[in-house]
Amino acid sequence: MPLITNDSRFAKSELIYVDGKETYGMWNRPNFMKIDNVPQDQIRQYQVNQSTAGRPDLIALDVYDSQDLAWVVIMFNSPLNTIGWPQAGLVIKLPLRATVFSGL
């Protein structure tokens, strides 16, 4: 069985078999990732600084105390190109820590 932590975006996905190998089925997007459903009071703004520029993993570590939640930073903002994203000075939106951890 693949090793999936609670922080993984596949943590609640169904385990399936493909060609005799264990894998995960379709990803079930958690409610906190359905941006139109997240109340504005559960979203914070984060200004990217020089030390976190281009490093969604460091932003996740700063905000959620887990680099494994970089996928939340990226998917919540849906950048067109993730290479070098986000740049210093950019203000991004993130779901609050409590919102993310209650949805995992």
Secondary structure, DSSP 8 states (H G I E B T S, - for coil): -----TTSTTTTS-EEEETTEEEE-S----GGG-GGGS-GGGEEEEE--TTTTT-HHHHHHHHHS-GGGHHHHHHHH--S--TT-S-TT-EEEEE-HHHHHHH-
